[in-house]
Amino acid sequence: NASFTIPQLAGQYNITIFANDTSNNLNSTERTNFNVTLSNSAPQITLVQVSNTIFPLEAGIRYVDVNFTVFDSDGASDINLSSAVLNFSRTGETTKQNVSCLNISSSTNEINFTCNIGMNYFDVPGVWNVTVAVKDNFGAAAINSSNSFTYAQLIAMVLSPNSISWST
């Protein structure tokens, strides 16, 4: 009498059963096989949070935080934590990306991630698209591109030297 755990690899498995008695008579004529099929549900991104308007930081970088929730009916342990990605895109501009999002909390079937990307004071103002993506341990992906934010126009002036004098 023996038992074993089936690995999480789909395919056909062959079994040969050996038996021996107390006189060391050996029989190995019983052979059989079985198939393993695995089912997997793709994860879903159920919530994305980002501010509607982002204001540039004069001569600096404004970090834009994005939080998103991933649901997987196969359980939170099926979500590949290192696959969470955030990017900002705008037509005619280089896409900005963060591939090191953090798992900030989890429950039985959900994980909450947070990521941020720095927007430079000289980045083009206007609407930027937000895309978040994640994969599960089987490679099934969830992508959400339904959010955006407005990057406001920088209104600033840098004066050098610190004072101006007018001739009289």
Secondary structure, 3 states (H helix, E strand, C coil): CCCCCCCCCCEEEEEEEEEECCCCCEEEEEEEEEEECCCCCCCEEEEEECCCEECCCCCCEEEEEEEEEEECCCCHHHECHHHCEEEEECCCCCCEEECCCEEEEECCCEEEEEEEEEEECCCCCEEEEEEEEEEECCCCEEEEEEEEEEECCCCCCCCCCCCCCCCC
